[in-house]
Amino acid sequence: MVNEILNNSINDFINAVKETSEYKNYKNRRNNIMANPELRGKTAKLMAEHYKLLTTTPDSKLLEAEMAFSDKYEDIYTIPEIHDFLEAETRFNDMLRDVLERVTGGLSL
């Protein structure tokens, strides 16, 4: 169980993340996708296929597979709303990764 001090800090962290431009942009772009059934379906398909590629492709073939994937789904990637959502998601995830690296580094893990 998380002690009260840590629990309060976690809640403060969550609130701080929600105030970042990365979070706000991601949330806004995600809401735009979710409000449009066609875009939602295309985005879900793209993300599911990309996840499958990442989890089934050997590292030695990943670059080649990524390039082929980009070519195959270029028509979806170039839809402005989907492109903007994916870019916002990447920036948000990069921010969270940086935070995790700082936390693990600070704990000497």
N, CA and C atoms as an extended XYZ file, in Angstrom:
327
Properties=species:S:1:pos:R:3:atomname:S:1:resname:S:1:resid:I:1 pbc="F F F"
N         0.849       -1.185        0.000 N   MET     1
C         0.000        0.000        0.000 CA  MET     1
C         0.889        1.242        0.000 C   MET     1
N         0.451        2.253       -0.716 N   VAL     2
C         1.204        3.496       -0.842 CA  VAL     2
C         0.929        4.360        0.378 C   VAL     2
N         2.021        4.865        0.990 N   ASN     3
C         1.794        5.706        2.165 CA  ASN     3
C         1.207        7.057        1.753 C   ASN     3
N         0.698        7.792        2.707 N   GLU     4
C        -0.034        9.031        2.433 CA  GLU     4
C         0.830       10.084        1.745 C   GLU     4
N         2.071       10.231        2.173 N   ILE     5
C         2.954       11.235        1.553 CA  ILE     5
C         3.186       10.906        0.082 C   ILE     5
N         3.486        9.652       -0.199 N   LEU     6
C         3.705        9.240       -1.581 CA  LEU     6
C         2.417        9.358       -2.388 C   LEU     6
N         1.304        8.975       -1.801 N   ASN     7
C         0.014        9.089       -2.481 CA  ASN     7
C        -0.280       10.537       -2.859 C   ASN     7
N        -0.040       11.471       -1.953 N   ASN     8
C        -0.251       12.894       -2.238 CA  ASN     8
C         0.680       13.368       -3.343 C   ASN     8
N         1.916       12.908       -3.315 N   SER     9
C         2.877       13.291       -4.354 CA  SER     9
C         2.457       12.757       -5.719 C   SER     9
N         1.945       11.536       -5.738 N   ILE    10
C         1.468       10.960       -6.993 CA  ILE    10
C         0.301       11.777       -7.539 C   ILE    10
N        -0.625       12.152       -6.673 N   ASN    11
C        -1.751       12.974       -7.117 CA  ASN    11
C        -1.280       14.330       -7.631 C   ASN    11
N        -0.295       14.922       -6.953 N   ASP    12
C         0.280       16.188       -7.425 CA  ASP    12
C         0.937       16.004       -8.793 C   ASP    12
N         1.636       14.883       -8.962 N   PHE    13
C         2.275       14.594      -10.243 CA  PHE    13
C         1.234       14.465      -11.355 C   PHE    13
N         0.170       13.727      -11.096 N   ILE    14
C        -0.895       13.567      -12.089 CA  ILE    14
C        -1.468       14.922      -12.479 C   ILE    14
N        -1.722       15.760      -11.496 N   ASN    15
C        -2.256       17.095      -11.787 CA  ASN    15
C        -1.252       17.930      -12.578 C   ASN    15
N         0.036       17.796      -12.266 N   ALA    16
C         1.063       18.526      -13.002 CA  ALA    16
C         1.130       18.062      -14.458 C   ALA    16
N         1.025       16.746      -14.669 N   VAL    17
C         1.037       16.216      -16.040 CA  VAL    17
C        -0.143       16.774      -16.824 C   VAL    17
N        -1.297       16.838      -16.188 N   LYS    18
C        -2.489       17.334      -16.869 CA  LYS    18
C        -2.379       18.806      -17.260 C   LYS    18
N        -1.449       19.520      -16.660 N   GLU    19
C        -1.242       20.937      -16.993 CA  GLU    19
C        -0.224       21.145      -18.110 C   GLU    19
N         0.446       20.079      -18.549 N   THR    20
C         1.465       20.243      -19.590 CA  THR    20
C         0.819       20.421      -20.965 C   THR    20
N         1.525       21.108      -21.828 N   SER    21
C         1.027       21.277      -23.195 CA  SER    21
C         0.981       19.930      -23.917 C   SER    21
N         1.913       19.034      -23.600 N   GLU    22
C         1.923       17.716      -24.232 CA  GLU    22
C         0.648       16.934      -23.921 C   GLU    22
N         0.239       16.947      -22.653 N   TYR    23
C        -0.969       16.241      -22.255 CA  TYR    23
C        -2.203       16.889      -22.879 C   TYR    23
N        -2.288       18.202      -22.780 N   LYS    24
C        -3.468       18.899      -23.306 CA  LYS    24
C        -3.606       18.693      -24.807 C   LYS    24
N        -2.501       18.768      -25.531 N   ASN    25
C        -2.543       18.570      -26.975 CA  ASN    25
C        -2.942       17.133      -27.302 C   ASN    25
N        -2.334       16.166      -26.598 N   TYR    26
C        -2.676       14.763      -26.821 CA  TYR    26
C        -4.165       14.520      -26.546 C   TYR    26
N        -4.643       14.997      -25.425 N   LYS    27
C        -6.039       14.783      -25.037 CA  LYS    27
C        -6.994       15.399      -26.074 C   LYS    27
N        -6.675       16.612      -26.524 N   ASN    28
C        -7.500       17.287      -27.516 CA  ASN    28
C        -7.520       16.515      -28.834 C   ASN    28
N        -6.336       16.104      -29.293 N   ARG    29
C        -6.247       15.360      -30.559 CA  ARG    29
C        -6.943       14.000      -30.435 C   ARG    29
N        -6.799       13.356      -29.290 N   ARG    30
C        -7.454       12.056      -29.070 CA  ARG    30
C        -8.973       12.221      -29.083 C   ARG    30
N        -9.463       13.259      -28.439 N   ASN    31
C       -10.906       13.507      -28.429 CA  ASN    31
C       -11.435       13.734      -29.841 C   ASN    31
N       -10.653       14.435      -30.679 N   ASN    32
C       -11.061       14.656      -32.074 CA  ASN    32
C       -11.189       13.335      -32.827 C   ASN    32
N       -10.246       12.433      -32.595 N   ILE    33
C       -10.296       11.120      -33.250 CA  ILE    33
C       -11.485       10.316      -32.738 C   ILE    33
N       -11.667       10.311      -31.427 N   MET    34
C       -12.736        9.505      -30.828 CA  MET    34
C       -14.125        9.995      -31.225 C   MET    34
N       -14.252       11.261      -31.564 N   ALA    35
C       -15.552       11.822      -31.933 CA  ALA    35
C       -15.957       11.474      -33.362 C   ALA    35
N       -15.027       10.929      -34.130 N   ASN    36
C       -15.301       10.611      -35.528 CA  ASN    36
C       -15.136        9.096      -35.721 C   ASN    36
N       -16.237        8.376      -35.892 N   PRO    37
C       -16.154        6.911      -35.990 CA  PRO    37
C       -15.217        6.419      -37.101 C   PRO    37
N       -15.201        7.093      -38.232 N   GLU    38
C       -14.328        6.668      -39.330 CA  GLU    38
C       -12.854        6.826      -38.946 C   GLU    38
N       -12.503        7.981      -38.394 N   LEU    39
C       -11.119        8.207      -37.972 CA  LEU    39
C       -10.735        7.286      -36.822 C   LEU    39
N       -11.673        7.074      -35.908 N   ARG    40
C       -11.423        6.175      -34.771 CA  ARG    40
C       -11.096        4.766      -35.271 C   ARG    40
N       -11.859        4.280      -36.242 N   GLY    41
C       -11.633        2.950      -36.798 CA  GLY    41
C       -10.298        2.850      -37.514 C   GLY    41
N        -9.977        3.842      -38.315 N   LYS    42
C        -8.701        3.826      -39.038 CA  LYS    42
C        -7.527        3.903      -38.078 C   LYS    42
N        -7.654        4.723      -37.058 N   THR    43
C        -6.577        4.866      -36.081 CA  THR    43
C        -6.400        3.575      -35.295 C   THR    43
N        -7.495        2.961      -34.889 N   ALA    44
C        -7.419        1.708      -34.138 CA  ALA    44
C        -6.757        0.623      -34.976 C   ALA    44
N        -7.120        0.534      -36.244 N   LYS    45
C        -6.521       -0.461      -37.138 CA  LYS    45
C        -5.028       -0.207      -37.271 C   LYS    45
N        -4.654        1.020      -37.502 N   LEU    46
C        -3.245        1.382      -37.664 CA  LEU    46
C        -2.443        1.028      -36.413 C   LEU    46
N        -2.961        1.387      -35.261 N   MET    47
C        -2.250        1.142      -34.013 CA  MET    47
C        -2.157       -0.356      -33.705 C   MET    47
N        -3.213       -1.109      -33.984 N   ALA    48
C        -3.187       -2.551      -33.746 CA  ALA    48
C        -2.174       -3.231      -34.655 C   ALA    48
N        -2.155       -2.840      -35.907 N   GLU    49
C        -1.202       -3.421      -36.855 CA  GLU    49
C         0.237       -3.047      -36.498 C   GLU    49
N         0.430       -1.819      -36.039 N   HIS    50
C         1.778       -1.390      -35.660 CA  HIS    50
C         2.248       -2.133      -34.416 C   HIS    50
N         1.355       -2.324      -33.470 N   TYR    51
C         1.701       -3.084      -32.268 CA  TYR    51
C         2.097       -4.513      -32.653 C   TYR    51
N         1.328       -5.107      -33.542 N   LYS    52
C         1.637       -6.459      -34.005 CA  LYS    52
C         3.016       -6.491      -34.654 C   LYS    52
N         3.304       -5.515      -35.485 N   LEU    53
C         4.617       -5.450      -36.130 CA  LEU    53
C         5.730       -5.369      -35.088 C   LEU    53
N         5.556       -4.507      -34.100 N   LEU    54
C         6.587       -4.312      -33.082 CA  LEU    54
C         6.807       -5.543      -32.223 C   LEU    54
N         5.764       -6.311      -32.005 N   THR    55
C         5.878       -7.462      -31.103 CA  THR    55
C         6.217       -8.766      -31.812 C   THR    55
N         6.190       -8.768      -33.131 N   THR    56
C         6.459      -10.015      -33.854 CA  THR    56
C         7.670       -9.937      -34.782 C   THR    56
N         8.213       -8.761      -34.983 N   THR    57
C         9.331       -8.598      -35.912 CA  THR    57
C        10.656       -8.669      -35.163 C   THR    57
N        11.573       -9.490      -35.636 N   PRO    58
C        12.906       -9.532      -35.006 CA  PRO    58
C        13.598       -8.175      -35.130 C   PRO    58
N        14.384       -7.830      -34.141 N   ASP    59
C        15.081       -6.540      -34.139 CA  ASP    59
C        15.872       -6.318      -35.422 C   ASP    59
N        16.482       -7.354      -35.932 N   SER    60
C        17.320       -7.226      -37.124 CA  SER    60
C        16.524       -6.837      -38.368 C   SER    60
N        15.213       -7.020      -38.332 N   LYS    61
C        14.366       -6.714      -39.494 CA  LYS    61
C        13.389       -5.578      -39.225 C   LYS    61
N        13.499       -4.971      -38.056 N   LEU    62
C        12.507       -3.980      -37.653 CA  LEU    62
C        12.531       -2.727      -38.530 C   LEU    62
N        13.694       -2.198      -38.843 N   LEU    63
C        13.773       -0.990      -39.661 CA  LEU    63
C        13.121       -1.217      -41.017 C   LEU    63
N        13.451       -2.310      -41.642 N   GLU    64
C        12.872       -2.638      -42.937 CA  GLU    64
C        11.352       -2.805      -42.822 C   GLU    64
N        10.910       -3.466      -41.778 N   ALA    65
C         9.477       -3.678      -41.565 CA  ALA    65
C         8.755       -2.355      -41.305 C   ALA    65
N         9.382       -1.462      -40.535 N   GLU    66
C         8.783       -0.148      -40.265 CA  GLU    66
C         8.613        0.651      -41.555 C   GLU    66
N         9.620        0.600      -42.412 N   MET    67
C         9.542        1.339      -43.679 CA  MET    67
C         8.421        0.792      -44.558 C   MET    67
N         8.312       -0.527      -44.627 N   ALA    68
C         7.241       -1.151      -45.414 CA  ALA    68
C         5.872       -0.809      -44.819 C   ALA    68
N         5.794       -0.800      -43.496 N   PHE    69
C         4.545       -0.460      -42.809 CA  PHE    69
C         4.124        0.976      -43.140 C   PHE    69
N         5.088        1.894      -43.085 N   SER    70
C         4.795        3.302      -43.396 CA  SER    70
C         4.280        3.454      -44.818 C   SER    70
N         4.894        2.741      -45.744 N   ASP    71
C         4.434        2.797      -47.137 CA  ASP    71
C         3.025        2.222      -47.271 C   ASP    71
N         2.792        1.097      -46.614 N   LYS    72
C         1.489        0.422      -46.710 CA  LYS    72
C         0.352        1.293      -46.173 C   LYS    72
N         0.627        2.027      -45.085 N   TYR    73
C        -0.424        2.808      -44.433 CA  TYR    73
C        -0.272        4.312      -44.650 C   TYR    73
N         0.443        4.691      -45.689 N   GLU    74
C         0.663        6.120      -45.952 CA  GLU    74
C        -0.650        6.881      -46.093 C   GLU    74
N        -1.644        6.268      -46.708 N   ASP    75
C        -2.929        6.946      -46.891 CA  ASP    75
C        -3.587        7.285      -45.557 C   ASP    75
N        -3.357        6.461      -44.536 N   ILE    76
C        -3.922        6.747      -43.205 CA  ILE    76
C        -3.051        7.762      -42.474 C   ILE    76
N        -1.738        7.574      -42.543 N   TYR    77
C        -0.814        8.497      -41.871 CA  TYR    77
C        -0.981        9.941      -42.343 C   TYR    77
N        -1.365       10.117      -43.598 N   THR    78
C        -1.442       11.472      -44.146 CA  THR    78
C        -2.785       12.161      -43.908 C   THR    78
N        -3.718       11.489      -43.285 N   ILE    79
C        -4.960       12.166      -42.882 CA  ILE    79
C        -4.588       13.136      -41.764 C   ILE    79
N        -4.819       14.428      -41.943 N   PRO    80
C        -4.312       15.419      -40.983 CA  PRO    80
C        -4.666       15.135      -39.523 C   PRO    80
N        -5.905       14.749      -39.254 N   GLU    81
C        -6.306       14.502      -37.868 CA  GLU    81
C        -5.551       13.320      -37.259 C   GLU    81
N        -5.348       12.278      -38.048 N   ILE    82
C        -4.624       11.103      -37.554 CA  ILE    82
C        -3.149       11.431      -37.392 C   ILE    82
N        -2.586       12.106      -38.370 N   HIS    83
C        -1.174       12.513      -38.281 CA  HIS    83
C        -0.937       13.355      -37.036 C   HIS    83
N        -1.794       14.341      -36.823 N   ASP    84
C        -1.639       15.230      -35.665 CA  ASP    84
C        -1.805       14.471      -34.348 C   ASP    84
N        -2.745       13.534      -34.312 N   PHE    85
C        -2.932       12.716      -33.112 CA  PHE    85
C        -1.682       11.890      -32.825 C   PHE    85
N        -1.153       11.221      -33.842 N   LEU    86
C         0.027       10.378      -33.645 CA  LEU    86
C         1.238       11.195      -33.215 C   LEU    86
N         1.380       12.388      -33.762 N   GLU    87
C         2.475       13.266      -33.356 CA  GLU    87
C         2.302       13.696      -31.898 C   GLU    87
N         1.084       14.051      -31.529 N   ALA    88
C         0.816       14.461      -30.143 CA  ALA    88
C         1.037       13.299      -29.187 C   ALA    88
N         0.624       12.111      -29.588 N   GLU    89
C         0.830       10.931      -28.756 CA  GLU    89
C         2.326       10.664      -28.560 C   GLU    89
N         3.090       10.811      -29.616 N   THR    90
C         4.534       10.601      -29.526 CA  THR    90
C         5.173       11.599      -28.571 C   THR    90
N         4.817       12.867      -28.689 N   ARG    91
C         5.382       13.886      -27.786 CA  ARG    91
C         4.984       13.616      -26.336 C   ARG    91
N         3.742       13.215      -26.104 N   PHE    92
C         3.288       12.907      -24.747 CA  PHE    92
C         4.049       11.704      -24.188 C   PHE    92
N         4.173       10.648      -24.985 N   ASN    93
C         4.899        9.463      -24.543 CA  ASN    93
C         6.374        9.761      -24.292 C   ASN    93
N         6.973       10.615      -25.126 N   ASP    94
C         8.369       11.012      -24.908 CA  ASP    94
C         8.523       11.726      -23.567 C   ASP    94
N         7.573       12.588      -23.245 N   MET    95
C         7.613       13.292      -21.966 CA  MET    95
C         7.537       12.298      -20.808 C   MET    95
N         6.611       11.344      -20.890 N   LEU    96
C         6.474       10.351      -19.823 CA  LEU    96
C         7.720        9.468      -19.711 C   LEU    96
N         8.311        9.117      -20.842 N   ARG    97
C         9.542        8.324      -20.817 CA  ARG    97
C        10.664        9.096      -20.115 C   ARG    97
N        10.773       10.388      -20.412 N   ASP    98
C        11.790       11.213      -19.753 CA  ASP    98
C        11.566       11.256      -18.241 C   ASP    98
N        10.317       11.365      -17.828 N   VAL    99
C         9.996       11.369      -16.396 CA  VAL    99
C        10.400       10.037      -15.764 C   VAL    99
N        10.045        8.941      -16.410 N   LEU   100
C        10.388        7.619      -15.877 CA  LEU   100
C        11.906        7.450      -15.766 C   LEU   100
N        12.639        7.928      -16.763 N   GLU   101
C        14.102        7.847      -16.706 CA  GLU   101
C        14.647        8.647      -15.528 C   GLU   101
N        14.060        9.803      -15.262 N   ARG   102
C        14.502       10.608      -14.117 CA  ARG   102
C        14.189        9.906      -12.790 C   ARG   102
N        13.021        9.293      -12.713 N   VAL   103
C        12.629        8.593      -11.496 CA  VAL   103
C        13.559        7.404      -11.250 C   VAL   103
N        13.733        6.575      -12.261 N   THR   104
C        14.588        5.391      -12.084 CA  THR   104
C        16.038        5.802      -11.839 C   THR   104
N        16.476        6.862      -12.498 N   GLY   105
C        17.833        7.349      -12.271 CA  GLY   105
C        17.998        7.890      -10.863 C   GLY   105
N        16.998        8.607      -10.394 N   GLY   106
C        17.042        9.160       -9.038 CA  GLY   106
C        17.015        8.089       -7.966 C   GLY   106
N        16.448        6.940       -8.302 N   LEU   107
C        16.399        5.813       -7.359 CA  LEU   107
C        17.583        4.862       -7.568 C   LEU   107
N        18.457        5.227       -8.474 N   SER   108
C        19.631        4.397       -8.819 CA  SER   108
C        19.237        2.987       -9.245 C   SER   108
N        18.216        2.902      -10.078 N   LEU   109
C        17.746        1.592      -10.563 CA  LEU   109
C        18.344        1.288      -11.918 C   LEU   109
